[in-house]
Amino acid sequence: MNTFEKIYEVVKKIPKGRVATYGQVAALAGNRRLSRVVGYALHVNPDPENIPCYRVVNRFGEVSKAFAFGGENMQIILLRADGIKVTDEGRVDLDTYLWDGK
């Protein structure tokens, strides 16, 4: 399994109502130093319906300014549809919504 496939397998496990950070996804995929690679992999996500890349935020809980599937506002819309509160500035409270990785 290549690095992108490992990343996609991790992202598929993020449950509705939770988010993960790029670094967390990288660590769970086997290399915590690859958070930028996670961002690139999600930007070219081949199956956004089944790989919920919108559930990945930065280490501050901020949505992507370059969300590949409809822009920043679409990521906010999708997170809110999952029941996640997102501030008007595009930030998620990680203390409340961060996935435990299990």
PLY file of the C-alpha trace (Angstrom):
ply
format ascii 1.0
element vertex 102
property float x
property float y
property float z
element edge 101
property int vertex1
property int vertex2
end_header
0.00 0.00 0.00
1.47 3.37 -0.97
1.49 6.49 1.22
-1.62 8.03 -0.34
-3.57 4.79 0.11
-2.55 4.68 3.78
-3.68 8.29 4.21
-7.03 7.57 2.55
-7.59 4.53 4.78
-7.07 6.69 7.88
-9.36 9.46 6.63
-12.12 6.94 5.88
-12.15 6.07 9.59
-12.81 9.61 10.86
-16.38 9.37 12.16
-19.16 11.80 11.45
-19.09 14.60 14.00
-15.31 14.46 14.43
-12.24 15.98 12.80
-8.58 15.03 12.61
-5.53 17.18 11.98
-3.12 16.73 9.08
-0.41 15.70 11.54
-2.68 13.20 13.25
-3.57 11.60 9.91
0.12 11.47 8.99
1.01 9.76 12.28
-1.82 7.22 11.95
-0.71 6.54 8.36
2.76 5.70 9.61
4.87 8.87 9.47
3.99 11.91 11.57
6.38 14.06 9.55
4.24 13.83 6.40
1.47 16.29 7.27
2.12 18.28 4.07
1.84 15.08 2.07
-1.53 14.47 3.73
-2.65 17.87 2.47
-1.55 17.07 -1.05
-3.15 13.60 -0.97
-6.45 15.10 0.14
-6.25 17.79 -2.52
-6.20 15.05 -5.17
-8.68 12.78 -3.35
-10.00 10.35 -6.00
-13.21 9.53 -4.11
-14.49 12.42 -1.96
-17.82 10.67 -1.38
-16.12 7.84 0.49
-12.95 9.59 1.69
-14.26 12.51 3.81
-11.31 14.85 3.40
-13.39 17.76 4.67
-13.02 16.27 8.17
-9.30 17.13 8.19
-8.27 20.52 9.60
-4.98 22.12 10.55
-3.41 21.91 14.01
-5.32 25.01 15.09
-8.67 23.54 14.01
-8.86 25.78 10.96
-10.43 24.71 7.69
-8.42 24.80 4.48
-8.37 28.04 2.52
-7.78 25.90 -0.57
-10.35 23.13 -0.02
-10.29 21.29 -3.35
-13.96 20.37 -3.47
-15.79 23.68 -3.47
-13.47 25.96 -1.48
-13.27 26.94 2.17
-16.98 27.66 2.54
-17.90 24.20 1.24
-15.71 22.57 3.89
-17.51 24.63 6.55
-20.90 23.61 5.12
-19.93 19.92 5.13
-18.58 20.06 8.69
-21.71 21.80 9.94
-23.84 19.16 8.19
-21.92 16.61 10.29
-23.04 18.47 13.43
-19.70 20.19 14.02
-19.78 23.81 15.17
-17.50 25.93 13.01
-16.90 29.58 13.82
-17.49 32.24 11.19
-13.69 32.45 10.95
-13.56 28.78 9.93
-12.30 27.24 13.15
-13.36 24.04 14.91
-12.88 23.53 18.67
-10.40 20.65 18.78
-11.07 20.05 22.49
-14.64 19.15 21.53
-14.39 17.59 18.07
-10.94 16.03 17.70
-11.15 12.33 16.83
-9.30 10.02 19.21
-7.96 7.91 16.33
-9.70 4.73 17.46
0 1
1 2
2 3
3 4
4 5
5 6
6 7
7 8
8 9
9 10
10 11
11 12
12 13
13 14
14 15
15 16
16 17
17 18
18 19
19 20
20 21
21 22
22 23
23 24
24 25
25 26
26 27
27 28
28 29
29 30
30 31
31 32
32 33
33 34
34 35
35 36
36 37
37 38
38 39
39 40
40 41
41 42
42 43
43 44
44 45
45 46
46 47
47 48
48 49
49 50
50 51
51 52
52 53
53 54
54 55
55 56
56 57
57 58
58 59
59 60
60 61
61 62
62 63
63 64
64 65
65 66
66 67
67 68
68 69
69 70
70 71
71 72
72 73
73 74
74 75
75 76
76 77
77 78
78 79
79 80
80 81
81 82
82 83
83 84
84 85
85 86
86 87
87 88
88 89
89 90
90 91
91 92
92 93
93 94
94 95
95 96
96 97
97 98
98 99
99 100
100 101
